[in-house]
Amino acid sequence: MSKFIVVVLPDETKAYEAKRALKELDAEGSLTLYATAVVAKDAEGSVSVKQAADGGPLGTAVGALAGGLIGLLGGPAVGVAGLAAGGILGSWRDLYNLGVSTSFVEEVCQELVPGRTALVAEVDEGWVTPLDTRIDALGGVVLREQRAAVQDEIALSEANARRAELARLRVEYARAKKETQAKLKARVDAARARFEAAAAQAQARIDQLQKEAEEQLRALQEQAAEARADAKERIDERISELRAEHDRRSLLLEQAAALAKEALKP
């Protein structure tokens, strides 16, 4: 299962050394590196992107993580204007959709103090020692967060709740007197609209998940083809785990989308 890592280092130079270390570990098969970005906090506490996330489906997730952290940790949008515009709420929503916990964000807040730089990445690793050893030598710390599928489970739970709400409102509308039907119809229409939006979001997640899985699988297979026998065995295990996790998450989202289609029928 892939995970996000934030490697906090003393300065920007060390961050790029850490990126090289990640690539070397990827080359030897100790981990699989999917995408990276570099962000820094200056002496005044403002956080900015020093190197944007890689392109493609895998870079999208890392870019969203970096952007969400910037919004919460002191980027230019933070402050009264940012709060008024919903910037903080938007950042939390972006991180939540990625499966990032509040405890992970708190850890990053504690480590990424003014003057430090962070390498943000998505990786798949069999064990933590190879990366920790390399980063310790650079004077940095590695913070890890498993990419949870909590939001997919919640999508299915919400689909069940919305289906029940819509069914109840339809029954109430059918039994209501004419003078109250107009008000109830507005509530039925609003419930339908919320359900349609949830269904569209579930489908978008399915599409994004498929793209990410395809790119991750391609990266793992390419890595396995060049790996030594012992490393290849570990990579093959990661491939099996990736496929199992993809199937599990896809099933949750497909069930949510199916519930929506069924409930939205006249």
VEXTOR-130246 format. One record per residue: residue number from 1; residue in three letters; x, y, z of N, C-alpha, C in turn. Coordinates in steps of 0.2 Angstrom, whole numbers, plus 5000, padded with zeros to 4 digits. Layout:
NUM:ala:X:Y:Z:X:Y:Z:X:Y:Z
...
END
This chain:
1:met:5004:4994:5000:5000:5000:5000:5004:5006:5000
2:ser:5003:5011:4996:5007:5017:4995:5006:5021:5001
3:lys:5011:5026:5002:5010:5030:5008:5013:5037:5006
4:phe:5011:5042:5009:5014:5049:5009:5019:5049:5014
5:ile:5025:5053:5012:5030:5054:5016:5032:5062:5016
6:val:5033:5065:5021:5036:5072:5022:5042:5071:5025
7:val:5048:5073:5022:5055:5073:5024:5057:5080:5026
8:val:5057:5081:5032:5059:5088:5034:5066:5089:5035
9:leu:5069:5094:5032:5077:5094:5032:5079:5101:5034
10:pro:5085:5102:5036:5088:5109:5038:5087:5114:5033
11:asp:5088:5113:5027:5088:5118:5021:5086:5115:5015
12:glu:5086:5119:5010:5084:5117:5003:5089:5112:5000
13:thr:5095:5114:5001:5100:5109:4998:5100:5102:5000
14:lys:5098:5101:5007:5098:5095:5010:5091:5091:5007
15:ala:5086:5095:5005:5080:5092:5002:5081:5089:4996
16:tyr:5086:5092:4992:5087:5089:4985:5092:5083:4986
17:glu:5096:5083:4991:5100:5078:4992:5096:5072:4994
18:ala:5090:5073:4998:5086:5068:5000:5082:5065:4994
19:lys:5080:5070:4990:5077:5067:4983:5081:5062:4980
20:arg:5088:5064:4979:5093:5060:4976:5093:5053:4980
21:ala:5093:5053:4986:5093:5047:4990:5087:5043:4989
22:leu:5081:5046:4988:5075:5042:4987:5076:5039:4980
23:lys:5078:5042:4975:5079:5039:4968:5084:5033:4968
24:glu:5089:5034:4972:5094:5029:4973:5091:5022:4976
25:leu:5087:5024:4981:5083:5018:4985:5078:5015:4980
26:asp:5075:5019:4976:5071:5016:4971:5075:5012:4966
27:ala:5081:5014:4964:5085:5011:4959:5087:5004:4962
28:glu:5088:5003:4968:5090:4997:4971:5084:4993:4973
29:gly:5078:4995:4973:5072:4991:4974:5070:4991:4982
30:ser:5074:4996:4986:5072:4996:4993:5065:5000:4994
31:leu:5063:5004:4989:5056:5007:4989:5055:5009:4982
32:thr:5048:5011:4981:5046:5013:4974:5044:5020:4975
33:leu:5047:5025:4971:5046:5032:4972:5041:5033:4966
34:tyr:5035:5036:4968:5030:5038:4963:5030:5045:4961
35:ala:5031:5050:4965:5031:5057:4964:5034:5061:4970
36:thr:5037:5067:4968:5039:5071:4973:5038:5079:4972
37:ala:5038:5083:4977:5038:5090:4977:5042:5093:4983
38:val:5044:5099:4982:5048:5102:4988:5045:5108:4990
39:val:5044:5109:4997:5041:5115:4999:5046:5118:5005
40:ala:5046:5124:5006:5050:5127:5011:5046:5132:5015
41:lys:5048:5133:5022:5045:5138:5026:5051:5143:5027
42:asp:5050:5150:5025:5055:5155:5026:5055:5157:5034
43:ala:5060:5162:5035:5061:5164:5042:5054:5168:5044
44:glu:5050:5170:5040:5044:5174:5042:5038:5169:5043
45:gly:5039:5162:5041:5034:5157:5042:5030:5156:5036
46:ser:5031:5159:5031:5027:5158:5024:5030:5152:5021
47:val:5025:5148:5019:5027:5141:5016:5026:5142:5008
48:ser:5031:5140:5004:5030:5140:4997:5033:5134:4993
49:val:5031:5133:4987:5033:5128:4983:5040:5129:4980
50:lys:5045:5125:4981:5051:5126:4978:5052:5122:4972
51:gln:5049:5116:4972:5049:5112:4966:5042:5109:4965
52:ala:5038:5110:4960:5031:5108:4959:5031:5100:4959
53:ala:5026:5097:4960:5025:5090:4959:5026:5087:4952
54:asp:5028:5081:4952:5029:5078:4945:5022:5078:4941
55:gly:5022:5078:4935:5016:5077:4931:5013:5071:4931
56:gly:5007:5070:4928:5003:5064:4928:4999:5062:4934
57:pro:4995:5057:4934:4991:5055:4939:4994:5054:4946
58:leu:5000:5052:4946:5004:5051:4953:5006:5058:4955
59:gly:5008:5062:4951:5010:5069:4953:5004:5073:4956
60:thr:4998:5071:4954:4992:5075:4956:4991:5074:4963
61:ala:4992:5068:4966:4991:5067:4973:4996:5071:4977
62:val:5002:5070:4975:5007:5074:4979:5007:5081:4978
63:gly:5005:5084:4973:5003:5091:4972:4998:5093:4976
64:ala:4992:5089:4977:4987:5091:4981:4989:5091:4989
65:leu:4993:5086:4990:4996:5086:4997:5000:5092:4999
66:ala:5005:5094:4994:5009:5099:4995:5005:5106:4996
67:gly:5000:5106:4991:4996:5112:4991:4992:5113:4998
68:gly:4989:5107:5000:4985:5107:5006:4989:5109:5012
69:leu:4995:5106:5012:5000:5108:5018:5001:5116:5018
70:ile:5003:5118:5012:5004:5125:5012:4998:5130:5014
71:gly:4992:5128:5012:4986:5131:5014:4986:5131:5022
72:leu:4988:5126:5025:4987:5125:5032:4993:5128:5036
73:leu:4999:5127:5033:5005:5129:5037:5007:5136:5037
74:gly:5004:5140:5033:5007:5147:5032:5008:5149:5026
75:gly:5005:5147:5020:5006:5149:5014:5003:5156:5013
76:pro:5004:5159:5007:5001:5166:5006:4994:5167:5007
77:ala:4990:5162:5006:4983:5162:5006:4980:5162:5013
78:val:4985:5161:5018:4982:5160:5025:4982:5167:5028
79:gly:4977:5168:5033:4976:5174:5036:4969:5176:5036
80:val:4967:5182:5038:4960:5184:5038:4957:5183:5031
81:ala:4961:5185:5025:4958:5184:5019:4957:5177:5017
82:gly:4962:5173:5019:4961:5166:5017:4955:5163:5021
83:leu:4954:5164:5027:4949:5162:5031:4942:5164:5028
84:ala:4942:5170:5026:4936:5173:5023:4934:5170:5017
85:ala:4939:5168:5013:4938:5164:5006:4937:5157:5007
86:gly:4937:5154:5013:4937:5147:5014:4943:5143:5012
87:gly:4949:5147:5012:4955:5144:5011:4957:5138:5015
88:ile:4956:5139:5022:4958:5134:5027:4953:5128:5026
89:leu:4947:5129:5025:4942:5124:5024:4944:5120:5018
90:gly:4946:5123:5013:4947:5120:5006:4953:5116:5007
91:ser:4958:5118:5011:4965:5114:5012:4963:5108:5016
92:trp:4959:5109:5021:4957:5103:5025:4953:5098:5021
93:arg:4949:5100:5017:4945:5096:5012:4950:5092:5007
94:asp:4954:5096:5005:4959:5092:5000:4963:5087:5003
95:leu:4965:5088:5009:4969:5083:5013:4965:5077:5015
96:tyr:4959:5079:5017:4954:5074:5019:4953:5069:5013
97:asn:4952:5072:5007:4950:5068:5001:4956:5063:5000
98:leu:4962:5065:5002:4968:5061:5000:4969:5056:5006
99:gly:4965:5056:5011:4966:5051:5016:4971:5053:5021
100:val:4972:5059:5022:4977:5062:5027:4974:5064:5034
101:ser:4977:5061:5039:4974:5062:5046:4976:5069:5049
102:thr:4973:5071:5054:4975:5077:5057:4981:5076:5061
103:ser:4982:5070:5064:4988:5069:5068:4994:5070:5063
104:phe:4994:5068:5057:4999:5068:5052:5001:5076:5051
105:val:4996:5080:5050:4997:5087:5049:5000:5090:5055
106:glu:4998:5088:5061:5001:5091:5067:5008:5089:5067
107:glu:5010:5083:5065:5017:5081:5065:5021:5085:5061
108:val:5018:5087:5055:5022:5091:5050:5022:5098:5053
109:cys:5017:5100:5056:5017:5107:5059:5023:5108:5064
110:gln:5024:5103:5068:5029:5103:5073:5036:5103:5070
111:glu:5037:5099:5065:5044:5098:5062:5046:5104:5057
112:leu:5041:5106:5053:5042:5111:5048:5042:5118:5051
113:val:5047:5120:5055:5048:5126:5058:5051:5131:5053
114:pro:5051:5138:5054:5054:5142:5050:5061:5141:5048
115:gly:5063:5141:5042:5070:5140:5040:5071:5133:5037
116:arg:5066:5128:5038:5067:5122:5036:5063:5120:5029
117:thr:5065:5115:5026:5062:5113:5019:5060:5106:5020
118:ala:5054:5104:5016:5052:5098:5016:5051:5095:5009
119:leu:5053:5089:5009:5052:5085:5003:5046:5081:5004
120:val:5041:5082:4999:5034:5078:5000:5034:5073:4994
121:ala:5032:5067:4996:5033:5062:4991:5027:5056:4992
122:glu:5026:5052:4987:5022:5046:4988:5027:5040:4986
123:val:5027:5036:4991:5031:5030:4990:5028:5023:4992
124:asp:5031:5018:4990:5029:5011:4992:5035:5008:4995
125:glu:5035:5006:5001:5041:5003:5004:5040:4997:5008
126:gly:5044:4992:5008:5043:4986:5012:5045:4987:5019
127:trp:5050:4991:5020:5052:4993:5027:5055:5000:5028
128:val:5055:5002:5034:5057:5009:5034:5065:5011:5035
129:thr:5068:5006:5037:5075:5007:5039:5080:5010:5033
130:pro:5079:5008:5027:5084:5010:5022:5083:5018:5021
131:leu:5076:5020:5021:5075:5028:5020:5077:5031:5026
132:asp:5075:5029:5032:5077:5032:5038:5084:5033:5039
133:thr:5088:5028:5037:5096:5028:5038:5098:5034:5034
134:arg:5096:5034:5028:5099:5039:5023:5097:5046:5025
135:ile:5091:5047:5028:5088:5054:5030:5092:5056:5036
136:asp:5093:5051:5041:5096:5053:5047:5103:5056:5046
137:ala:5106:5053:5041:5113:5055:5039:5113:5063:5036
138:leu:5107:5065:5034:5106:5072:5031:5104:5076:5037
139:gly:5102:5074:5043:5100:5078:5048:5093:5079:5047
140:gly:5089:5075:5044:5082:5076:5043:5078:5071:5047
141:val:5071:5071:5046:5066:5067:5049:5061:5065:5044
142:val:5059:5058:5044:5054:5056:5040:5047:5055:5043
143:leu:5042:5058:5041:5035:5058:5043:5031:5054:5038
144:arg:5028:5049:5040:5024:5044:5036:5017:5044:5037
145:glu:5013:5043:5032:5005:5043:5032:5003:5038:5027
146:gln:5000:5032:5029:4997:5028:5024:4991:5031:5021
147:arg:4991:5030:5014:4985:5033:5010:4979:5029:5012
148:ala:4975:5031:5017:4969:5028:5019:4963:5028:5014
149:ala:4959:5023:5014:4953:5023:5010:4947:5025:5014
150:val:4948:5029:5019:4943:5031:5023:4937:5035:5020
151:gln:4939:5039:5015:4935:5043:5011:4930:5039:5007
152:asp:4933:5033:5004:4929:5029:5000:4924:5025:5004
153:glu:4926:5023:5010:4921:5020:5015:4915:5025:5017
154:ile:4917:5031:5018:4912:5036:5020:4908:5038:5014
155:ala:4910:5038:5008:4906:5039:5002:4901:5034:5001
156:leu:4902:5027:5003:4897:5022:5003:4892:5023:5008
157:ser:4894:5025:5014:4890:5026:5020:4885:5032:5018
158:glu:4888:5037:5015:4884:5043:5014:4879:5041:5008
159:ala:4881:5037:5004:4876:5035:4998:4870:5032:5001
160:asn:4871:5027:5006:4866:5024:5010:4861:5029:5013
161:ala:4864:5033:5017:4861:5038:5021:4856:5043:5016
162:arg:4859:5045:5010:4856:5049:5006:4850:5045:5002
163:arg:4851:5039:5001:4846:5035:4998:4840:5034:5003
164:ala:4841:5033:5009:4836:5033:5014:4832:5040:5015
165:glu:4836:5045:5014:4833:5052:5015:4828:5053:5009
166:leu:4831:5051:5003:4827:5053:4997:4821:5048:4997
167:ala:4821:5042:4999:4815:5038:4999:4810:5040:5004
168:arg:4812:5043:5010:4808:5045:5015:4804:5051:5012
169:leu:4808:5056:5009:4805:5062:5007:4800:5061:5001
170:arg:4801:5056:4997:4796:5054:4992:4790:5051:4995
171:val:4791:5047:5000:4785:5044:5003:4781:5050:5006
172:glu:4784:5054:5010:4781:5060:5013:4777:5065:5008
173:tyr:4781:5065:5002:4778:5070:4997:4771:5066:4994
174:ala:4771:5060:4993:4766:5056:4990:4760:5057:4995
175:arg:4761:5057:5002:4756:5057:5006:4753:5064:5008
176:ala:4757:5069:5006:4756:5076:5009:4750:5079:5005
177:lys:4747:5084:5009:4741:5088:5006:4744:5092:5000
178:lys:4740:5095:4996:4742:5099:4990:4746:5105:4993
179:glu:4743:5108:4998:4746:5114:5000:4753:5114:5003
180:thr:4755:5107:5005:4762:5106:5008:4767:5103:5003
181:gln:4764:5101:4997:4768:5097:4992:4773:5101:4989
182:ala:4772:5107:4988:4776:5112:4984:4783:5112:4988
183:lys:4782:5113:4995:4788:5114:4999:4792:5107:5000
184:leu:4788:5102:5000:4791:5095:5000:4795:5094:4994
185:lys:4792:5096:4988:4795:5094:4982:4802:5098:4981
186:ala:4802:5104:4984:4809:5107:4984:4814:5104:4988
187:arg:4812:5100:4993:4816:5097:4997:4818:5090:4994
188:val:4814:5087:4990:4815:5081:4986:4820:5083:4981
189:asp:4819:5088:4977:4823:5091:4972:4830:5092:4975
190:ala:4831:5095:4981:4837:5097:4984:4841:5090:4986
191:ala:4837:5085:4988:4840:5079:4990:4843:5075:4984
192:arg:4839:5076:4978:4841:5073:4972:4848:5076:4970
193:ala:4848:5082:4970:4854:5086:4968:4860:5084:4972
194:arg:4859:5083:4978:4865:5081:4983:4867:5074:4981
195:phe:4862:5070:4979:4864:5063:4977:4867:5063:4971
196:glu:4865:5067:4966:4868:5067:4959:4875:5069:4960
197:ala:4876:5074:4964:4883:5077:4965:4888:5071:4968
198:ala:4885:5068:4973:4889:5062:4976:4890:5057:4971
199:ala:4886:5055:4967:4887:5050:4962:4892:5052:4957
200:ala:4892:5059:4955:4897:5061:4951:4904:5061:4954
201:gln:4904:5063:4960:4910:5063:4964:4913:5055:4965
202:ala:4909:5051:4966:4911:5044:4966:4914:5041:4960
203:gln:4911:5043:4954:4913:5041:4948:4920:5044:4946
204:ala:4921:5051:4948:4927:5054:4947:4932:5051:4951
205:arg:4931:5049:4957:4936:5045:4961:4938:5038:4958
206:ile:4933:5035:4955:4934:5029:4952:4939:5030:4946
207:asp:4938:5035:4942:4942:5036:4937:4949:5038:4939
208:gln:4950:5042:4944:4956:5044:4946:4960:5038:4950
209:leu:4956:5034:4953:4959:5029:4956:4962:5024:4951
210:gln:4958:5023:4946:4961:5018:4940:4967:5021:4937
211:lys:4967:5028:4936:4973:5031:4933:4979:5030:4937
212:glu:4978:5031:4944:4984:5031:4948:4986:5024:4949
213:ala:4982:5019:4949:4984:5012:4950:4988:5010:4943
214:glu:4985:5012:4938:4989:5010:4931:4996:5013:4931
215:glu:4997:5019:4934:5003:5022:4934:5008:5019:4939
216:gln:5005:5017:4945:5009:5014:4950:5011:5007:4948
217:leu:5006:5003:4945:5008:4997:4942:5013:4997:4937
218:arg:5013:5002:4933:5018:5002:4928:5025:5004:4931
219:ala:5025:5008:4936:5032:5010:4939:5034:5004:4943
220:leu:5030:5000:4946:5032:4994:4950:5035:4988:4945
221:gln:5031:4987:4939:5033:4982:4934:5040:4984:4931
222:glu:5041:4991:4930:5047:4993:4927:5053:4992:4932
223:gln:5052:4993:4938:5057:4993:4943:5058:4985:4944
224:ala:5053:4981:4944:5054:4974:4945:5059:4971:4939
225:ala:5058:4973:4933:5061:4971:4927:5069:4972:4928
226:glu:5071:4977:4932:5078:4979:4932:5081:4977:4939
227:ala:5077:4974:4944:5079:4973:4950:5083:4966:4951
228:arg:5087:4966:4956:5090:4959:4958:5085:4954:4960
229:ala:5086:4948:4961:5081:4943:4963:5078:4944:4970
230:asp:5082:4946:4975:5079:4947:4981:5075:4954:4981
231:ala:5077:4959:4978:5073:4965:4977:5066:4964:4973
232:lys:5067:4960:4968:5061:4958:4964:5056:4955:4968
233:glu:5058:4950:4972:5053:4947:4976:5049:4952:4981
234:arg:5052:4957:4983:5049:4962:4987:5044:4966:4983
235:ile:5046:4968:4977:5042:4972:4973:5036:4968:4970
236:asp:5037:4962:4969:5031:4958:4967:5026:4958:4973
237:glu:5028:4958:4979:5024:4958:4984:5020:4964:4984
238:arg:5023:4970:4983:5020:4976:4983:5015:4977:4977
239:ile:5017:4973:4971:5012:4973:4966:5005:4970:4968
240:ser:5006:4964:4971:5000:4961:4974:4996:4965:4979
241:glu:4999:4968:4983:4996:4973:4988:4992:4978:4984
242:leu:4996:4981:4979:4993:4987:4976:4986:4984:4972
243:arg:4986:4979:4969:4980:4976:4966:4975:4975:4970
244:ala:4976:4972:4976:4971:4970:4981:4968:4977:4984
245:glu:4972:4982:4985:4970:4988:4988:4965:4992:4983
246:his:4968:4991:4977:4964:4995:4971:4957:4991:4971
247:asp:4957:4985:4971:4950:4981:4970:4946:4983:4976
248:arg:4949:4983:4982:4944:4985:4988:4941:4992:4987
249:arg:4946:4997:4986:4943:5004:4985:4938:5005:4980
250:ser:4940:5001:4974:4935:5002:4968:4928:4999:4970
251:leu:4928:4994:4973:4922:4991:4975:4918:4995:4979
252:leu:4921:4999:4984:4917:5003:4989:4914:5009:4984
253:leu:4918:5012:4980:4916:5017:4976:4910:5015:4971
254:glu:4911:5009:4968:4906:5007:4963:4900:5005:4967
255:gln:4900:5003:4973:4894:5002:4977:4890:5008:4978
256:ala:4894:5014:4980:4891:5020:4981:4888:5023:4975
257:ala:4891:5022:4969:4889:5025:4963:4882:5021:4961
258:ala:4882:5014:4962:4877:5010:4960:4870:5012:4964
259:leu:4872:5013:4971:4866:5015:4975:4863:5022:4973
260:ala:4867:5026:4970:4865:5033:4968:4860:5032:4962
261:lys:4863:5028:4957:4859:5026:4951:4852:5023:4952
262:glu:4852:5019:4957:4846:5015:4959:4841:5020:4962
263:ala:4844:5024:4967:4839:5029:4970:4837:5034:4966
264:leu:4840:5036:4961:4838:5042:4957:4833:5040:4951
265:lys:4832:5033:4951:4827:5031:4946:4820:5034:4948
266:pro:4816:5036:4943:4809:5039:4945:4805:5034:4949
END
